[in-house]
Amino acid sequence: MVAGVVEPTLHGSFAMAARAWFLVILSLGCSQAPRRQAPFVPPEPVLLQPVKFQEEPKTAFIPVSKTSVDETSVWRDRFAQAFAQMPTYSMQMRRREVVAGAKAKEEVIQATFRQQPHSVHLKWVGEEAKQREVVFVAGQYQNKIHTLLGKGDAPLPFLFGTRFDIDSESPMVKDKSRYRIADAGLGSALKRYEKALAEGRLTVGGKVARPEFPQTIDVVHETIPAGHPLFLKGGKRAWHFGATGLPVLILAVDHTGSEVEYYLHEEIRSPLAVGDDDFNPDKLFKK
């Protein structure tokens, strides 16, 4: 007899058969142990690979005919679709800029971003400003830029590795870069592309050869009108898109054709297992 269960009273062979079936049914209901769930393991960041996009022509900015799709809008859709799936991401960036009329040396930066809240962690890994680090989180840590001084940042050698905090809107910051740190990352680039699209300043350039890439790559050309704060006499920008839908190279020239912006995005990875501590200057720069 099984404890807690009342068995029926039957006679003869029929009783024996019924008893056997009763025990089988009882065992089926009681023998299965609860399944153990495997512990959650955060996904490893992966190098973004070419994907197939759902291309649904939209008419929010530029009317699209029934027989042809404006490819500038298609690239906007691909860019937006890819970026929406990247709450956190990292990339190695090569940057060249002309700031206040002076051409800066090329910088190689390992960059990590989080969309919400907008968070930035930059590490200089090339020879220029080597071992400099910058952390910024919008609306947190006094809304300041927190910097660990690198090679060439300090006038005296013993200041190398010293932490320096400054307001993100300080004129000192604006004199060092063409864009605010609040505009760092692919999110602001997407907004600039959408603005140019809305104003009808984009044209498709087809596929072009660039020394940075082993194969030809799609490019969209932007015309920048005179009067822009960074292009007082106008200029041009070229958006080079990879198979992931993201811009892998953005470069711009002024009205004379001289390069003033160069941003190469390599090894883009998403998602990342990062949290608040990965953008906390008090923990990152703790000695």
One Martini backbone bead per residue (centre of mass of N, CA, C, O) as a GRO file, in nm:
protein
  287
    1MET     BB    1   0.099   0.035   0.020
    2VAL     BB    2   0.033   0.371  -0.030
    3ALA     BB    3   0.073   0.647   0.117
    4GLY     BB    4  -0.235   0.827   0.099
    5VAL     BB    5  -0.368   0.572  -0.055
    6VAL     BB    6  -0.669   0.433  -0.174
    7GLU     BB    7  -0.748   0.114  -0.241
    8PRO     BB    8  -0.917  -0.099  -0.415
    9THR     BB    9  -1.164  -0.368  -0.377
   10LEU     BB   10  -1.081  -0.685  -0.516
   11HIS     BB   11  -1.119  -0.998  -0.710
   12GLY     BB   12  -0.897  -1.194  -0.823
   13SER     BB   13  -0.761  -1.147  -1.130
   14PHE     BB   14  -0.889  -0.874  -1.162
   15ALA     BB   15  -0.757  -0.755  -0.910
   16MET     BB   16  -0.466  -0.788  -0.998
   17ALA     BB   17  -0.481  -0.618  -1.255
   18ALA     BB   18  -0.581  -0.360  -1.126
   19ARG     BB   19  -0.344  -0.326  -0.934
   20ALA     BB   20  -0.127  -0.296  -1.152
   21TRP     BB   21  -0.248  -0.047  -1.299
   22PHE     BB   22  -0.253   0.136  -1.055
   23LEU     BB   23   0.059   0.139  -1.008
   24VAL     BB   24   0.140   0.252  -1.283
   25ILE     BB   25  -0.016   0.516  -1.269
   26LEU     BB   26   0.114   0.613  -1.005
   27SER     BB   27   0.411   0.616  -1.107
   28LEU     BB   28   0.370   0.824  -1.339
   29GLY     BB   29   0.283   1.058  -1.130
   30CYS     BB   30   0.567   1.027  -0.925
   31SER     BB   31   0.857   0.986  -1.088
   32GLN     BB   32   0.890   1.280  -1.171
   33ALA     BB   33   1.133   1.497  -1.162
   34PRO     BB   34   1.238   1.796  -1.135
   35ARG     BB   35   1.371   2.021  -1.337
   36ARG     BB   36   1.683   2.151  -1.411
   37GLN     BB   37   1.816   2.462  -1.452
   38ALA     BB   38   2.029   2.631  -1.618
   39PRO     BB   39   2.240   2.863  -1.584
   40PHE     BB   40   2.288   3.183  -1.658
   41VAL     BB   41   2.458   3.298  -1.959
   42PRO     BB   42   2.609   3.535  -2.096
   43PRO     BB   43   2.664   3.656  -2.390
   44GLU     BB   44   2.887   3.666  -2.628
   45PRO     BB   45   3.054   3.869  -2.807
   46VAL     BB   46   3.001   3.950  -3.152
   47LEU     BB   47   3.082   3.961  -3.469
   48LEU     BB   48   2.949   4.126  -3.708
   49GLN     BB   49   2.739   4.011  -3.963
   50PRO     BB   50   2.599   3.953  -4.236
   51VAL     BB   51   2.264   4.052  -4.324
   52LYS     BB   52   1.917   4.021  -4.364
   53PHE     BB   53   1.699   4.261  -4.472
   54GLN     BB   54   1.404   4.445  -4.421
   55GLU     BB   55   1.278   4.598  -4.709
   56GLU     BB   56   1.075   4.886  -4.634
   57PRO     BB   57   0.951   5.125  -4.788
   58LYS     BB   58   0.953   5.469  -4.712
   59THR     BB   59   0.778   5.816  -4.679
   60ALA     BB   60   0.885   6.021  -4.456
   61PHE     BB   61   1.100   6.179  -4.656
   62ILE     BB   62   1.094   6.020  -4.943
   63PRO     BB   63   0.954   5.961  -5.218
   64VAL     BB   64   0.832   5.647  -5.357
   65SER     BB   65   0.823   5.457  -5.609
   66LYS     BB   66   0.699   5.160  -5.750
   67THR     BB   67   0.978   5.097  -5.930
   68SER     BB   68   1.156   5.250  -5.704
   69VAL     BB   69   1.425   5.277  -5.471
   70ASP     BB   70   1.563   5.476  -5.243
   71GLU     BB   71   1.878   5.408  -5.124
   72THR     BB   72   1.903   5.613  -4.894
   73SER     BB   73   1.663   5.487  -4.736
   74VAL     BB   74   1.768   5.201  -4.713
   75TRP     BB   75   2.019   5.274  -4.541
   76ARG     BB   76   1.860   5.389  -4.311
   77ASP     BB   77   1.707   5.129  -4.238
   78ARG     BB   78   1.955   4.953  -4.185
   79PHE     BB   79   2.085   5.122  -3.972
   80ALA     BB   80   1.845   5.129  -3.770
   81GLN     BB   81   1.807   4.822  -3.742
   82ALA     BB   82   2.089   4.755  -3.633
   83PHE     BB   83   2.101   4.960  -3.391
   84ALA     BB   84   1.846   4.849  -3.233
   85GLN     BB   85   2.032   4.570  -3.171
   86MET     BB   86   2.247   4.775  -2.987
   87PRO     BB   87   2.274   4.840  -2.662
   88THR     BB   88   2.565   4.718  -2.696
   89TYR     BB   89   2.907   4.827  -2.796
   90SER     BB   90   3.200   4.773  -3.003
   91MET     BB   91   3.512   4.940  -3.120
   92GLN     BB   92   3.751   5.024  -3.359
   93MET     BB   93   3.896   5.354  -3.393
   94ARG     BB   94   3.976   5.575  -3.655
   95ARG     BB   95   4.108   5.914  -3.612
   96ARG     BB   96   4.057   6.221  -3.806
   97GLU     BB   97   4.114   6.578  -3.743
   98VAL     BB   98   3.994   6.914  -3.772
   99VAL     BB   99   4.093   7.160  -3.524
  100ALA     BB  100   4.106   7.482  -3.541
  101GLY     BB  101   4.283   7.431  -3.823
  102ALA     BB  102   4.405   7.162  -3.707
  103LYS     BB  103   4.585   6.869  -3.767
  104ALA     BB  104   4.546   6.571  -3.641
  105LYS     BB  105   4.639   6.287  -3.533
  106GLU     BB  106   4.613   5.965  -3.545
  107GLU     BB  107   4.367   5.761  -3.383
  108VAL     BB  108   4.344   5.476  -3.158
  109ILE     BB  109   4.023   5.338  -3.053
  110GLN     BB  110   3.867   5.183  -2.783
  111ALA     BB  111   3.512   5.133  -2.795
  112THR     BB  112   3.240   5.181  -2.556
  113PHE     BB  113   2.878   5.126  -2.559
  114ARG     BB  114   2.566   5.276  -2.433
  115GLN     BB  115   2.246   5.376  -2.481
  116GLN     BB  116   2.120   5.311  -2.175
  117PRO     BB  117   2.265   5.525  -2.085
  118HIS     BB  118   2.469   5.730  -2.225
  119SER     BB  119   2.780   5.554  -2.288
  120VAL     BB  120   3.144   5.604  -2.241
  121HIS     BB  121   3.448   5.413  -2.342
  122LEU     BB  122   3.789   5.513  -2.381
  123LYS     BB  123   4.083   5.373  -2.558
  124TRP     BB  124   4.415   5.434  -2.618
  125VAL     BB  125   4.617   5.211  -2.849
  126GLY     BB  126   4.805   5.393  -2.970
  127GLU     BB  127   5.054   5.626  -2.988
  128GLU     BB  128   4.842   5.829  -2.960
  129ALA     BB  129   4.766   5.880  -2.640
  130LYS     BB  130   4.865   5.656  -2.478
  131GLN     BB  131   4.647   5.535  -2.220
  132ARG     BB  132   4.407   5.680  -2.257
  133GLU     BB  133   4.103   5.770  -2.070
  134VAL     BB  134   3.737   5.773  -2.119
  135VAL     BB  135   3.444   5.886  -1.929
  136PHE     BB  136   3.077   5.876  -1.998
  137VAL     BB  137   2.758   5.979  -1.841
  138ALA     BB  138   2.455   6.075  -1.888
  139GLY     BB  139   2.361   6.243  -1.589
  140GLN     BB  140   2.635   6.148  -1.455
  141TYR     BB  141   2.888   6.237  -1.272
  142GLN     BB  142   2.825   6.552  -1.324
  143ASN     BB  143   2.848   6.545  -1.637
  144LYS     BB  144   3.139   6.437  -1.680
  145ILE     BB  145   3.465   6.413  -1.786
  146HIS     BB  146   3.675   6.125  -1.749
  147THR     BB  147   4.036   6.132  -1.717
  148LEU     BB  148   4.320   5.947  -1.821
  149LEU     BB  149   4.627   6.025  -1.860
  150GLY     BB  150   4.842   6.028  -2.132
  151LYS     BB  151   5.033   6.052  -2.385
  152GLY     BB  152   5.090   6.404  -2.390
  153ASP     BB  153   4.884   6.536  -2.170
  154ALA     BB  154   5.135   6.606  -1.990
  155PRO     BB  155   5.402   6.816  -1.900
  156LEU     BB  156   5.455   6.595  -1.678
  157PRO     BB  157   5.544   6.272  -1.619
  158PHE     BB  158   5.405   6.231  -1.325
  159LEU     BB  159   5.102   6.279  -1.459
  160PHE     BB  160   5.083   6.009  -1.556
  161GLY     BB  161   4.762   5.875  -1.481
  162THR     BB  162   4.593   6.109  -1.419
  163ARG     BB  163   4.307   6.245  -1.302
  164PHE     BB  164   4.052   6.420  -1.511
  165ASP     BB  165   3.794   6.662  -1.460
  166ILE     BB  166   3.521   6.774  -1.685
  167ASP     BB  167   3.307   6.951  -1.837
  168SER     BB  168   3.131   6.863  -2.125
  169GLU     BB  169   3.092   7.198  -2.201
  170SER     BB  170   3.370   7.281  -2.225
  171PRO     BB  171   3.589   7.464  -2.417
  172MET     BB  172   3.826   7.260  -2.389
  173VAL     BB  173   3.676   7.032  -2.535
  174LYS     BB  174   3.601   7.175  -2.809
  175ASP     BB  175   3.918   7.216  -2.882
  176LYS     BB  176   3.964   6.875  -2.924
  177SER     BB  177   3.684   6.850  -3.088
  178ARG     BB  178   3.417   6.840  -3.316
  179TYR     BB  179   3.267   6.672  -3.090
  180ARG     BB  180   3.074   6.575  -2.859
  181ILE     BB  181   3.043   6.321  -2.631
  182ALA     BB  182   2.728   6.308  -2.664
  183ASP     BB  183   2.797   6.231  -2.992
  184ALA     BB  184   2.900   5.963  -2.948
  185GLY     BB  185   2.857   5.738  -3.187
  186LEU     BB  186   2.599   5.592  -3.387
  187GLY     BB  187   2.349   5.759  -3.306
  188SER     BB  188   2.441   6.039  -3.418
  189ALA     BB  189   2.495   5.944  -3.702
  190LEU     BB  190   2.203   5.874  -3.766
  191LYS     BB  191   2.091   6.162  -3.732
  192ARG     BB  192   2.260   6.292  -3.957
  193TYR     BB  193   2.151   6.120  -4.184
  194GLU     BB  194   1.849   6.189  -4.150
  195LYS     BB  195   1.880   6.492  -4.199
  196ALA     BB  196   1.995   6.474  -4.485
  197LEU     BB  197   1.753   6.319  -4.600
  198ALA     BB  198   1.528   6.528  -4.532
  199GLU     BB  199   1.699   6.757  -4.712
  200GLY     BB  200   1.816   6.626  -4.982
  201ARG     BB  201   2.162   6.553  -4.948
  202LEU     BB  202   2.149   6.267  -5.098
  203THR     BB  203   2.362   6.025  -5.276
  204VAL     BB  204   2.431   5.764  -5.478
  205GLY     BB  205   2.759   5.591  -5.547
  206GLY     BB  206   2.785   5.305  -5.499
  207LYS     BB  207   3.071   5.134  -5.576
  208VAL     BB  208   3.389   5.134  -5.402
  209ALA     BB  209   3.733   5.181  -5.364
  210ARG     BB  210   3.926   5.095  -5.071
  211PRO     BB  211   4.211   5.047  -4.876
  212GLU     BB  212   4.052   4.930  -4.614
  213PHE     BB  213   3.929   4.724  -4.832
  214PRO     BB  214   3.909   4.426  -5.022
  215GLN     BB  215   3.635   4.548  -5.116
  216THR     BB  216   3.384   4.682  -5.233
  217ILE     BB  217   3.177   4.974  -5.144
  218ASP     BB  218   2.918   5.142  -5.019
  219VAL     BB  219   2.801   5.478  -5.117
  220VAL     BB  220   2.711   5.796  -4.963
  221HIS     BB  221   2.640   6.126  -5.052
  222GLU     BB  222   2.709   6.447  -4.894
  223THR     BB  223   2.578   6.771  -4.878
  224ILE     BB  224   2.725   7.066  -4.739
  225PRO     BB  225   2.632   7.357  -4.640
  226ALA     BB  226   2.670   7.663  -4.596
  227GLY     BB  227   2.699   7.750  -4.238
  228HIS     BB  228   2.815   7.535  -4.101
  229PRO     BB  229   2.994   7.514  -3.813
  230LEU     BB  230   3.212   7.300  -3.965
  231PHE     BB  231   3.112   7.435  -4.268
  232LEU     BB  232   3.118   7.744  -4.371
  233LYS     BB  233   3.174   7.661  -4.703
  234GLY     BB  234   3.131   7.377  -4.698
  235GLY     BB  235   3.077   7.025  -4.816
  236LYS     BB  236   3.167   6.670  -4.781
  237ARG     BB  237   3.017   6.337  -4.741
  238ALA     BB  238   3.106   5.987  -4.672
  239TRP     BB  239   2.912   5.686  -4.673
  240HIS     BB  240   3.023   5.369  -4.560
  241PHE     BB  241   2.876   5.051  -4.617
  242GLY     BB  242   2.813   4.757  -4.480
  243ALA     BB  243   2.663   4.441  -4.452
  244THR     BB  244   2.522   4.530  -4.168
  245GLY     BB  245   2.435   4.858  -4.218
  246LEU     BB  246   2.686   4.999  -4.126
  247PRO     BB  247   2.912   5.247  -4.077
  248VAL     BB  248   3.270   5.205  -4.151
  249LEU     BB  249   3.294   5.491  -4.313
  250ILE     BB  250   3.367   5.841  -4.233
  251LEU     BB  251   3.401   6.120  -4.456
  252ALA     BB  252   3.541   6.462  -4.485
  253VAL     BB  253   3.520   6.772  -4.668
  254ASP     BB  254   3.583   7.064  -4.778
  255HIS     BB  255   3.565   7.311  -5.022
  256THR     BB  256   3.870   7.208  -5.119
  257GLY     BB  257   3.901   6.880  -5.041
  258SER     BB  258   3.984   6.864  -4.751
  259GLU     BB  259   4.043   6.681  -4.486
  260VAL     BB  260   3.840   6.672  -4.160
  261GLU     BB  261   3.718   6.368  -4.163
  262TYR     BB  262   3.793   6.042  -3.990
  263TYR     BB  263   3.600   5.725  -3.962
  264LEU     BB  264   3.695   5.406  -3.852
  265HIS     BB  265   3.509   5.096  -3.828
  266GLU     BB  266   3.610   4.823  -3.625
  267GLU     BB  267   3.514   4.547  -3.477
  268ILE     BB  268   3.208   4.503  -3.440
  269ARG     BB  269   3.032   4.452  -3.123
  270SER     BB  270   2.733   4.248  -3.041
  271PRO     BB  271   2.674   4.208  -2.743
  272LEU     BB  272   2.740   4.315  -2.405
  273ALA     BB  273   2.871   4.241  -2.071
  274VAL     BB  274   2.753   4.529  -1.939
  275GLY     BB  275   2.767   4.785  -1.681
  276ASP     BB  276   2.798   5.030  -1.458
  277ASP     BB  277   3.103   4.964  -1.382
  278ASP     BB  278   3.206   5.014  -1.689
  279PHE     BB  279   3.123   5.351  -1.627
  280ASN     BB  280   3.289   5.390  -1.355
  281PRO     BB  281   3.536   5.601  -1.257
  282ASP     BB  282   3.582   5.508  -0.955
  283LYS     BB  283   3.654   5.208  -1.056
  284LEU     BB  284   3.840   5.234  -1.308
  285PHE     BB  285   4.044   5.465  -1.148
  286LYS     BB  286   4.132   5.294  -0.924
  287LYS     BB  287   4.429   5.267  -0.701
   0.00000   0.00000   0.00000
